[in-house]
Amino acid sequence: MRPVRADRLLSLLLLLQNRGLMTAPELAAELEVSVRTVYRDIEALGASGVPVRAERGPEGGYRLMEGYRTRLTGLTDAEAGSLFLAGLPGPARDLGLGAVLASAQLKVEAALPDELADQARRVRERFHLDAPAWFRDADPVPHLERISGAVWERRVLRARYRRWRGEVHREVCPLGLVLKGGIWYLVALAENPENIVRTYRVSRFQAVEETGDLFTRPAGFALAAYWAESSRRMEAALRQGTARLRLSPRGQKLLPMQFGTAGVRALRGAGPPDGEGWVEVELSVESEAVATGDLLRLGTEAEVLGPPGLRQAVAGAVAVLAERYAAGR
């Protein structure tokens, strides 16, 4: 979503004011426009009385005349609303708010006293938040911007959604969006007699359209509180079993990497090490089939002691692997 020209000219002015000398390609990258557009906008600023100076040569670019500052820094409603995404430029772009957020940040920076503005720039230069996990492509979310608009405007959506058992058609009242580990989720009230709040993975929406109807948000609904409770319930539902393990010293280091907080909790309750440094732990796990695959990732650094069914399942998987590799194919 590119800004209209009036907003873009103000953003260009604030970029020069906040950052000093900038080249046309740098300005084009910041504003998400062509270099030719930057040249036209620079001319427009000059014609309106803004003292923009062009400096020639390889170290040249554009800057404002020394001492010139503008105080045209009032935030629009959209810019004020976008500030909660400061530090998350990727998700802001996903929501169609990339240019709006950039404009809002420039205005805030321009309104700060020089000392605070300099501190804000240092923070931006030294700290960066990258939400998605490693080695996983981001979900395609072609309908995210429309869903986001419906969340904001309280509009009912008619959607076609892909579940594990096939597609379903339903109307939902979108209450909020959550970004978890680089994956977008929609929290919505299902249009049915039970009025149940459900969570949907945004990438699984196959089609989305507005019905034209508005809905009323449930009184007292808090997105953060719902998400915390929903996450707790989901983890409790998934991790219904307990595995007893022996772990080598290296296995103790691998456990939190492979099992996250469940691995950390298991190590906190570990028994005393034996003569070789191995310890026994109790680890919360999912179903036997899932736990078998997860535990195999620990390789020779772990031994499953129980329950018997899980130990047998892991032993059976190891036997199949041993036979397969012994065949020498």
N, C-alpha and C positions, 0 to 999 in steps of 0.2 A: 504494500500500500504506500504509494509515494505521496508526499505532501503536495497540496496545491501550491501555485507559484508564490502567493503572498507568504505562506508559512515557510516555504523553501528559502525565500529571500531573507526572512528573519533568521532562519537557521544558519544561512551563509554568513550573515552579519555577526551572529553570536560566535560562530566558529573562529572568525578572524579576531574578534575581540578577546576570546578566551585563550586562544592558542598562538596568536601572533602570526608570523610568516608561514604561509601554507601554499603549496603548489596547486595548480589546477587539477592534476590527477588526484592529489590527496583530497581536495574538496569534493571532487566527483565521487570518490569512493565513500566518503562520509555521507554524502547526500543521496547516494544511489542513483545518480544521473550521469549523463555523458559529459565529457570534457567540453564539448561544444556548448552544452547547456550552461555549464559554469561560466564560460566566456560571456554568454548573453546575460546571465544574471549579474555578473560583475559590472557590465555596462549599465544595467538597469539600476543598480545601487548607486553608481556614480551619477547617473542622470537625476536621481532623486535627492542628491545632495550629500550622500555619504562619502567621506573622503577616503576612498580606496586607492592605495598606491601600488603600482606594478614595479617590481624590481627585476631587472633583466639578468641574464647570465645563468650558469649552471647552479648557482646557489640562490637563484631568485625565486620569485613567487608573488603573492599578494599579501598586503598587510594594511591595517588601518593607520591613518595619520596619528602620530604620537599624541597621546592625551585624549583622543576621542573615545567616548563610551556612550552606549545607549542604555536606557533603562526600560525599554519596551520588553519586559520579561514576564508579563502576566500569563499564567498557565490557563489553557483551555480545560474544559471538563475532561476531555479524553486524555490530555497530557497528565493532569493530576491523577487520574485513575491508573495510568500506566506506570507511575513511579514505583508501585509495589514490585515491579519486575526489574528494577534497577539491579544490575549485576547478572541478569539472565537474558542477554541479547538474543540467544537462540530461541528460547521459548517465546520471547516477545515477538520475534519474527513469525513463529508458528501461529500466533494469535492474531497476526495482521497489525501488530502495534509497534513494529520495529522503528519506523520513521517517527511515529508519535513519541515513543520513549526517548529517542535521540534528541528530539526537539525539547522535550521537557527537561532532560538533564542539562542541556545547554543553557536553558533559561534559569534553572536553579543555580548553576555555576556562575552565571553572569550576575545574579543578584547577591551572591555571597561577598563579604569583605575579602580583600585581596589575600589575607593570610589564610582564611578558611578555604578560599577557592584553590589556593596553591596546595593545601593539605588534601583536598578532594582529588586533585589531579594526581598527587603522589600515590594515593590509595588506588586509584584506577590503574596506574602504571605498574603497581607492585602486586596486586591481588586480582585473581580471576577465578570465577566459579564455572566449572564445566560439569553440568548435571549428569549427562549420560554415562553409563558404565563402560569400561573398556571392552573392546573386541565384540561389540554388538552394534549393528546398524540401527539407527533410529527407526521407529515405526513410521510408515507412511500415514499421514493424517490429513487427507485432502479435505475433510469436512470440518476440521477443527475451527476455522475462522467463523463459519456459519453457526456452529454449536456455541462458540464463545459469545457471539452476538445474541443468541437466544437466551443464554444464561443471564446476560446483562439486562436484557429487555423483558425477561419473564415471558417468553413466547413458547407455546407448546410445539413440540416437534413430532412429525410423523417419520419414523425411521425403519429402515431395513437393516437388521443386525445379524451378524454371523456368529452363531454359537458353535460349540463343539459338535452338537448333534444336528446341525443344520441352521438354516436361516429362519428368522422370525420377523413379523411385522408388528409394530406397536407404537403407541403414542406415549411420549414421556414429557415430563415437566423438568427441564434441566435446572438443577439447584447450584451446581458448582463444578469446577474443574480442578483436578489434582495432578501434579507432575511428580511421579515417583520413579526414581532410578532412570530418568530419561524417557519414561513411558507416560503418556497422557491417559487419564481416566475421567469419565463423566459420572458424577453423582446425580441421580435423577429420580424423581417420583414417578413410578409406573402408573399409567392411567388404567386402573382396575379397581374393583370394589374394595380391595384390601389397602390401597394407597401405600404400597411398600416402597421404601427408599432402596434403590439398588445401585450397584456400581457397574459401569460398562467401560470396556477398553475402547478408546476412541478409534483406534486403527481398524476395529472390526465393524464399524458402521459402513455399510455398502451404499446407502443412499439416505439423504436427510432433506426434509423440506418442512417449512413452517405451515401450520394449519391455519394460521390467521387468528387463533385464539390466544388470550393471555391467561396466566394462572396466578394464584396467590401463594406466596411462599408459606410453608408451614410455620406457625408461630413458634418461636424459640429454637428453630433449627440452626445449628452451628456446624459449619462445614468441618472445621478442624477437629471438633469433638467427635463428630460422626466418623471421620476417617480414622482417628486413633482407636475408637472402639471397634470399627470394622476390621482394621488390621489385626487387632488383638484376637478377635473371633476367628479370623481366617487362619492365623498362625496356630491357634489352639485346635482348630478343626483338622489342619494338615498334619500337625505333629502329635499324633495320638499314641505312638509307641515309644518304647525306651530300649536302647541297645546298650549292652555292657561290652566295653572294649578294653583291650590292652594296647597301649600306645608307646612307641619308642620315643626317645627324646626328639627326633625329627618329626615324628607323627604328632607330637604335642604342639609343634609349631605350625603344622599343616592344618590341624583341626579348626582353628578359628578362620583360616583362609577359605576352607571348604564349606564350613557350616555356619559361619557368621556368629550371631549372638548365641545360638544354641551351643556352638563349640566353646565359646567363652564361658558360658555357664557350666558346661560339663567339666572344664578344666578347674574351675573354682572348687568343685566338689571332689577332685581327684584324690585317690588314696596315696599312701606313701610310696616312693619309688623303690623298686627292687634293686638288686646289686648291679644291674645293667642300666638302670635309669628308667625302666619301663614303669608306667603307672596304669591303674584301672580307673575308668570313668564310666558314668552313665550319661548317654546322649539321647536327647529327644529326636525322634526320627519320624518320617512319614510312613506310608504303607510299606509292606515288606518288599514289593517289587521296586519301589523308588529307592528305599533305603539300601537295597543290594547294590544298585548302580552307584549311589552316592559313596558308599563305603569302599567300593572297589577303587575309587580315585585315591584312596590313601595307600594303595599298593601294599608293599611288604612292611610298611611302617605301622600297621595296625593288625590286631587279631580280634575277631568277633567272638566273645565268650557266650553271649546269649542275647535274646531267647533262642532256644534250640532251632526253631523254624528259620530264623534269620541266619544263624550260623550255617545251617544246612544249605540255605539258598546261596550264600556267598561261596561256600565250599563247592557247590555244584557249578557255579559260574566260573570259578577258578579252574575246575577240572575240564570244563569245555574249552577254555582258553588254552590250557596246557596241551590238550589233545590236538587242538587246531594248529598250534605252533610246532608241535612235535612232528606233524605230518610233513614238514619241510617243503611246503608248496612254494 
